[in-house]
Amino acid sequence: MPKIEPDEAGLIDAFEKGVLRSVATKAELARYKAAARATAIKDRRVNIRLSSSDLQDIQVKAMEEGMPYQTLIASVLHKYVTGRLAERPANESPTPKKPTVRRPKKAGA
């Protein structure tokens, strides 16, 4: 099991205590559910050959994202064919995302 960072432990603790709340609207949730249903329909199988190093890198990325590597591959391909996968210049490095915690407003504030 991977080591949990202190900020991750704080998020887990807040979630388990029920401190966190969704900020998505009902319309956003409905849109996300519809997209998930459409994405989940997989009626064809494809076999591809990858280099061992590429597959290993994909598996590491998938583990970092918390998903199976096959799901990551399908997601990347889906984003590519729908035009939502943007290529960045080779000299540009990815910036790590920092988690944001939204705290509920205090009563009477």
PyMOL commands that place a pseudoatom at each C-alpha (Angstrom):
pseudoatom trace, name=CA, resn=MET, resi=1, chain=A, elem=C, hetatm=0, pos=[0.000, 0.000, 0.000]
pseudoatom trace, name=CA, resn=PRO, resi=2, chain=A, elem=C, hetatm=0, pos=[1.421, 3.431, -0.914]
pseudoatom trace, name=CA, resn=LYS, resi=3, chain=A, elem=C, hetatm=0, pos=[2.460, 5.820, 1.843]
pseudoatom trace, name=CA, resn=ILE, resi=4, chain=A, elem=C, hetatm=0, pos=[-0.162, 8.447, 2.636]
pseudoatom trace, name=CA, resn=GLU, resi=5, chain=A, elem=C, hetatm=0, pos=[1.122, 12.004, 2.698]
pseudoatom trace, name=CA, resn=PRO, resi=6, chain=A, elem=C, hetatm=0, pos=[0.057, 14.274, 5.599]
pseudoatom trace, name=CA, resn=ASP, resi=7, chain=A, elem=C, hetatm=0, pos=[-2.180, 16.429, 3.366]
pseudoatom trace, name=CA, resn=GLU, resi=8, chain=A, elem=C, hetatm=0, pos=[-3.830, 13.282, 1.984]
pseudoatom trace, name=CA, resn=ALA, resi=9, chain=A, elem=C, hetatm=0, pos=[-4.376, 11.989, 5.514]
pseudoatom trace, name=CA, resn=GLY, resi=10, chain=A, elem=C, hetatm=0, pos=[-6.058, 15.295, 6.352]
pseudoatom trace, name=CA, resn=LEU, resi=11, chain=A, elem=C, hetatm=0, pos=[-8.380, 14.965, 3.375]
pseudoatom trace, name=CA, resn=ILE, resi=12, chain=A, elem=C, hetatm=0, pos=[-9.257, 11.375, 4.277]
pseudoatom trace, name=CA, resn=ASP, resi=13, chain=A, elem=C, hetatm=0, pos=[-9.925, 12.388, 7.882]
pseudoatom trace, name=CA, resn=ALA, resi=14, chain=A, elem=C, hetatm=0, pos=[-12.140, 15.311, 6.802]
pseudoatom trace, name=CA, resn=PHE, resi=15, chain=A, elem=C, hetatm=0, pos=[-14.056, 13.067, 4.396]
pseudoatom trace, name=CA, resn=GLU, resi=16, chain=A, elem=C, hetatm=0, pos=[-14.622, 10.392, 7.030]
pseudoatom trace, name=CA, resn=LYS, resi=17, chain=A, elem=C, hetatm=0, pos=[-15.873, 13.015, 9.523]
pseudoatom trace, name=CA, resn=GLY, resi=18, chain=A, elem=C, hetatm=0, pos=[-18.314, 14.367, 6.936]
pseudoatom trace, name=CA, resn=VAL, resi=19, chain=A, elem=C, hetatm=0, pos=[-16.690, 17.810, 6.886]
pseudoatom trace, name=CA, resn=LEU, resi=20, chain=A, elem=C, hetatm=0, pos=[-16.333, 17.908, 3.098]
pseudoatom trace, name=CA, resn=ARG, resi=21, chain=A, elem=C, hetatm=0, pos=[-19.319, 18.640, 0.912]
pseudoatom trace, name=CA, resn=SER, resi=22, chain=A, elem=C, hetatm=0, pos=[-19.912, 18.577, -2.811]
pseudoatom trace, name=CA, resn=VAL, resi=23, chain=A, elem=C, hetatm=0, pos=[-19.751, 21.898, -4.623]
pseudoatom trace, name=CA, resn=ALA, resi=24, chain=A, elem=C, hetatm=0, pos=[-21.273, 20.500, -7.824]
pseudoatom trace, name=CA, resn=THR, resi=25, chain=A, elem=C, hetatm=0, pos=[-24.748, 21.620, -8.834]
pseudoatom trace, name=CA, resn=LYS, resi=26, chain=A, elem=C, hetatm=0, pos=[-27.496, 19.122, -9.669]
pseudoatom trace, name=CA, resn=ALA, resi=27, chain=A, elem=C, hetatm=0, pos=[-27.062, 19.965, -13.373]
pseudoatom trace, name=CA, resn=GLU, resi=28, chain=A, elem=C, hetatm=0, pos=[-23.314, 19.287, -13.192]
pseudoatom trace, name=CA, resn=LEU, resi=29, chain=A, elem=C, hetatm=0, pos=[-23.876, 15.984, -11.399]
pseudoatom trace, name=CA, resn=ALA, resi=30, chain=A, elem=C, hetatm=0, pos=[-26.429, 14.932, -14.039]
pseudoatom trace, name=CA, resn=ARG, resi=31, chain=A, elem=C, hetatm=0, pos=[-23.976, 15.833, -16.815]
pseudoatom trace, name=CA, resn=TYR, resi=32, chain=A, elem=C, hetatm=0, pos=[-21.164, 13.870, -15.128]
pseudoatom trace, name=CA, resn=LYS, resi=33, chain=A, elem=C, hetatm=0, pos=[-23.435, 10.843, -14.630]
pseudoatom trace, name=CA, resn=ALA, resi=34, chain=A, elem=C, hetatm=0, pos=[-24.485, 10.911, -18.297]
pseudoatom trace, name=CA, resn=ALA, resi=35, chain=A, elem=C, hetatm=0, pos=[-20.859, 11.171, -19.415]
pseudoatom trace, name=CA, resn=ALA, resi=36, chain=A, elem=C, hetatm=0, pos=[-19.873, 8.292, -17.141]
pseudoatom trace, name=CA, resn=ARG, resi=37, chain=A, elem=C, hetatm=0, pos=[-22.668, 6.107, -18.513]
pseudoatom trace, name=CA, resn=ALA, resi=38, chain=A, elem=C, hetatm=0, pos=[-21.706, 6.892, -22.120]
pseudoatom trace, name=CA, resn=THR, resi=39, chain=A, elem=C, hetatm=0, pos=[-18.033, 6.272, -21.399]
pseudoatom trace, name=CA, resn=ALA, resi=40, chain=A, elem=C, hetatm=0, pos=[-18.759, 3.012, -19.609]
pseudoatom trace, name=CA, resn=ILE, resi=41, chain=A, elem=C, hetatm=0, pos=[-20.356, 1.431, -22.681]
pseudoatom trace, name=CA, resn=LYS, resi=42, chain=A, elem=C, hetatm=0, pos=[-17.552, -0.672, -24.093]
pseudoatom trace, name=CA, resn=ASP, resi=43, chain=A, elem=C, hetatm=0, pos=[-18.772, -3.063, -26.725]
pseudoatom trace, name=CA, resn=ARG, resi=44, chain=A, elem=C, hetatm=0, pos=[-15.553, -3.724, -28.674]
pseudoatom trace, name=CA, resn=ARG, resi=45, chain=A, elem=C, hetatm=0, pos=[-12.229, -5.312, -27.783]
pseudoatom trace, name=CA, resn=VAL, resi=46, chain=A, elem=C, hetatm=0, pos=[-8.897, -4.154, -29.235]
pseudoatom trace, name=CA, resn=ASN, resi=47, chain=A, elem=C, hetatm=0, pos=[-5.478, -5.753, -28.891]
pseudoatom trace, name=CA, resn=ILE, resi=48, chain=A, elem=C, hetatm=0, pos=[-2.393, -3.580, -29.279]
pseudoatom trace, name=CA, resn=ARG, resi=49, chain=A, elem=C, hetatm=0, pos=[1.321, -4.108, -28.869]
pseudoatom trace, name=CA, resn=LEU, resi=50, chain=A, elem=C, hetatm=0, pos=[3.279, -1.666, -26.711]
pseudoatom trace, name=CA, resn=SER, resi=51, chain=A, elem=C, hetatm=0, pos=[6.904, -1.539, -25.688]
pseudoatom trace, name=CA, resn=SER, resi=52, chain=A, elem=C, hetatm=0, pos=[7.545, -2.857, -22.197]
pseudoatom trace, name=CA, resn=SER, resi=53, chain=A, elem=C, hetatm=0, pos=[8.764, 0.548, -21.045]
pseudoatom trace, name=CA, resn=ASP, resi=54, chain=A, elem=C, hetatm=0, pos=[5.670, 2.346, -22.395]
pseudoatom trace, name=CA, resn=LEU, resi=55, chain=A, elem=C, hetatm=0, pos=[3.367, -0.153, -20.699]
pseudoatom trace, name=CA, resn=GLN, resi=56, chain=A, elem=C, hetatm=0, pos=[5.272, 0.187, -17.438]
pseudoatom trace, name=CA, resn=ASP, resi=57, chain=A, elem=C, hetatm=0, pos=[5.050, 4.000, -17.625]
pseudoatom trace, name=CA, resn=ILE, resi=58, chain=A, elem=C, hetatm=0, pos=[1.310, 3.770, -18.347]
pseudoatom trace, name=CA, resn=GLN, resi=59, chain=A, elem=C, hetatm=0, pos=[0.823, 1.442, -15.384]
pseudoatom trace, name=CA, resn=VAL, resi=60, chain=A, elem=C, hetatm=0, pos=[2.676, 3.873, -13.100]
pseudoatom trace, name=CA, resn=LYS, resi=61, chain=A, elem=C, hetatm=0, pos=[0.568, 6.814, -14.328]
pseudoatom trace, name=CA, resn=ALA, resi=62, chain=A, elem=C, hetatm=0, pos=[-2.612, 4.782, -13.839]
pseudoatom trace, name=CA, resn=MET, resi=63, chain=A, elem=C, hetatm=0, pos=[-1.576, 3.888, -10.302]
pseudoatom trace, name=CA, resn=GLU, resi=64, chain=A, elem=C, hetatm=0, pos=[-0.930, 7.574, -9.569]
pseudoatom trace, name=CA, resn=GLU, resi=65, chain=A, elem=C, hetatm=0, pos=[-4.432, 8.368, -10.879]
pseudoatom trace, name=CA, resn=GLY, resi=66, chain=A, elem=C, hetatm=0, pos=[-5.946, 5.482, -8.908]
pseudoatom trace, name=CA, resn=MET, resi=67, chain=A, elem=C, hetatm=0, pos=[-7.372, 3.611, -11.880]
pseudoatom trace, name=CA, resn=PRO, resi=68, chain=A, elem=C, hetatm=0, pos=[-6.665, 0.436, -13.872]
pseudoatom trace, name=CA, resn=TYR, resi=69, chain=A, elem=C, hetatm=0, pos=[-4.183, 0.971, -16.688]
pseudoatom trace, name=CA, resn=GLN, resi=70, chain=A, elem=C, hetatm=0, pos=[-6.676, -0.284, -19.297]
pseudoatom trace, name=CA, resn=THR, resi=71, chain=A, elem=C, hetatm=0, pos=[-9.109, 2.434, -18.170]
pseudoatom trace, name=CA, resn=LEU, resi=72, chain=A, elem=C, hetatm=0, pos=[-6.378, 5.054, -18.498]
pseudoatom trace, name=CA, resn=ILE, resi=73, chain=A, elem=C, hetatm=0, pos=[-5.548, 3.898, -22.023]
pseudoatom trace, name=CA, resn=ALA, resi=74, chain=A, elem=C, hetatm=0, pos=[-9.243, 3.974, -23.007]
pseudoatom trace, name=CA, resn=SER, resi=75, chain=A, elem=C, hetatm=0, pos=[-9.610, 7.451, -21.483]
pseudoatom trace, name=CA, resn=VAL, resi=76, chain=A, elem=C, hetatm=0, pos=[-6.601, 8.840, -23.355]
pseudoatom trace, name=CA, resn=LEU, resi=77, chain=A, elem=C, hetatm=0, pos=[-7.844, 7.373, -26.640]
pseudoatom trace, name=CA, resn=HIS, resi=78, chain=A, elem=C, hetatm=0, pos=[-11.345, 8.761, -26.023]
pseudoatom trace, name=CA, resn=LYS, resi=79, chain=A, elem=C, hetatm=0, pos=[-9.954, 12.230, -25.304]
pseudoatom trace, name=CA, resn=TYR, resi=80, chain=A, elem=C, hetatm=0, pos=[-7.842, 12.023, -28.470]
pseudoatom trace, name=CA, resn=VAL, resi=81, chain=A, elem=C, hetatm=0, pos=[-10.698, 11.113, -30.794]
pseudoatom trace, name=CA, resn=THR, resi=82, chain=A, elem=C, hetatm=0, pos=[-13.009, 13.727, -29.253]
pseudoatom trace, name=CA, resn=GLY, resi=83, chain=A, elem=C, hetatm=0, pos=[-10.376, 16.460, -29.668]
pseudoatom trace, name=CA, resn=ARG, resi=84, chain=A, elem=C, hetatm=0, pos=[-9.930, 17.038, -25.941]
pseudoatom trace, name=CA, resn=LEU, resi=85, chain=A, elem=C, hetatm=0, pos=[-6.338, 15.779, -25.776]
pseudoatom trace, name=CA, resn=ALA, resi=86, chain=A, elem=C, hetatm=0, pos=[-4.005, 18.715, -26.324]
pseudoatom trace, name=CA, resn=GLU, resi=87, chain=A, elem=C, hetatm=0, pos=[-0.364, 18.251, -27.198]
pseudoatom trace, name=CA, resn=ARG, resi=88, chain=A, elem=C, hetatm=0, pos=[2.030, 20.413, -25.216]
pseudoatom trace, name=CA, resn=PRO, resi=89, chain=A, elem=C, hetatm=0, pos=[5.471, 21.529, -26.381]
pseudoatom trace, name=CA, resn=ALA, resi=90, chain=A, elem=C, hetatm=0, pos=[8.271, 19.068, -25.573]
pseudoatom trace, name=CA, resn=ASN, resi=91, chain=A, elem=C, hetatm=0, pos=[10.097, 21.623, -23.405]
pseudoatom trace, name=CA, resn=GLU, resi=92, chain=A, elem=C, hetatm=0, pos=[7.039, 22.244, -21.208]
pseudoatom trace, name=CA, resn=SER, resi=93, chain=A, elem=C, hetatm=0, pos=[6.916, 20.113, -18.084]
pseudoatom trace, name=CA, resn=PRO, resi=94, chain=A, elem=C, hetatm=0, pos=[3.635, 19.183, -16.394]
pseudoatom trace, name=CA, resn=THR, resi=95, chain=A, elem=C, hetatm=0, pos=[2.820, 21.073, -13.224]
pseudoatom trace, name=CA, resn=PRO, resi=96, chain=A, elem=C, hetatm=0, pos=[1.627, 18.950, -10.322]
pseudoatom trace, name=CA, resn=LYS, resi=97, chain=A, elem=C, hetatm=0, pos=[-1.876, 19.678, -9.099]
pseudoatom trace, name=CA, resn=LYS, resi=98, chain=A, elem=C, hetatm=0, pos=[-2.315, 20.633, -5.476]
pseudoatom trace, name=CA, resn=PRO, resi=99, chain=A, elem=C, hetatm=0, pos=[-5.541, 19.435, -3.857]
pseudoatom trace, name=CA, resn=THR, resi=100, chain=A, elem=C, hetatm=0, pos=[-7.937, 22.127, -2.771]
pseudoatom trace, name=CA, resn=VAL, resi=101, chain=A, elem=C, hetatm=0, pos=[-10.120, 21.709, 0.267]
pseudoatom trace, name=CA, resn=ARG, resi=102, chain=A, elem=C, hetatm=0, pos=[-13.351, 23.627, 0.437]
pseudoatom trace, name=CA, resn=ARG, resi=103, chain=A, elem=C, hetatm=0, pos=[-14.519, 24.068, 3.963]
pseudoatom trace, name=CA, resn=PRO, resi=104, chain=A, elem=C, hetatm=0, pos=[-18.221, 24.489, 4.707]
pseudoatom trace, name=CA, resn=LYS, resi=105, chain=A, elem=C, hetatm=0, pos=[-19.305, 27.946, 5.807]
pseudoatom trace, name=CA, resn=LYS, resi=106, chain=A, elem=C, hetatm=0, pos=[-19.972, 28.371, 9.483]
pseudoatom trace, name=CA, resn=ALA, resi=107, chain=A, elem=C, hetatm=0, pos=[-23.576, 28.849, 10.523]
pseudoatom trace, name=CA, resn=GLY, resi=108, chain=A, elem=C, hetatm=0, pos=[-24.507, 32.513, 10.764]
pseudoatom trace, name=CA, resn=ALA, resi=109, chain=A, elem=C, hetatm=0, pos=[-21.522, 33.658, 8.679]
for i in range(1, 109): cmd.bond("trace and resi %d" % i, "trace and resi %d" % (i + 1))
show_as sticks, trace
zoom trace
